[in-house]
Amino acid sequence: MLNLATLNANPWKAAASDPDSWHATTFERADELLCALPPMFIPHGFVVMEPIRHDDRGRAVYLCVVRSCGNMWVRELAIEDTPAAVVALRQAP
């Protein structure tokens, strides 16, 4: 699911409010996140390398930032879930 309503919202808060969706954010906010903590670069984006929380399986969950369809998107993801989620985002209409 894609959420464009959060475009100008705080990306951390938007992703936490609905962690199963990608949330649009601005390029400026994405740049702030890039500079906040050391990133781990992934295809088309990066992961902010400080865990936000742990999921029900005990895996660390991070804020993932990806460029797709002319927007920047954020979502909370475990590292091992990131590749499939990014592929799905980039294939979304």
Residue pairs with C-beta under 8 A, 6 or more apart in sequence:
1 20
1 21
1 22
2 21
2 22
2 24
2 73
2 89
2 92
3 14
3 18
3 21
3 22
3 23
3 24
4 24
4 71
6 14
6 23
6 24
6 25
7 24
7 25
7 26
7 71
8 26
9 23
9 25
10 29
11 23
11 25
11 29
11 30
11 33
11 63
11 65
11 74
12 52
12 63
14 23
14 25
14 74
15 23
15 52
15 63
15 74
15 75
15 76
16 52
16 76
19 61
19 75
19 76
21 75
22 66
22 73
22 74
22 75
22 85
22 89
22 92
23 73
23 74
23 75
24 71
24 72
24 73
25 65
25 71
25 72
25 73
25 74
26 72
27 72
29 72
30 65
30 67
30 72
30 74
33 48
33 63
33 65
33 74
34 46
34 65
36 48
37 48
37 49
37 50
38 49
39 46
39 47
39 48
39 49
40 46
40 47
40 49
40 79
42 64
42 66
42 82
42 83
42 86
43 86
44 66
44 67
44 68
44 86
44 90
45 64
45 65
45 66
45 67
45 72
45 86
46 64
46 65
47 62
47 63
47 64
47 65
47 77
47 79
47 82
48 62
48 63
48 64
48 65
49 62
50 62
51 60
51 61
51 62
52 61
52 62
52 63
52 76
53 61
53 76
54 60
54 61
55 61
55 78
57 78
59 78
59 79
59 80
60 78
60 79
61 76
61 77
61 78
62 76
62 77
62 78
62 79
63 74
63 75
63 76
64 74
64 75
64 76
64 77
64 82
64 85
64 86
65 72
65 73
65 74
66 72
66 73
66 74
66 75
66 86
66 89
66 90
67 73
68 89
68 90
68 92
69 90
69 92
73 89
75 85
75 89
77 85
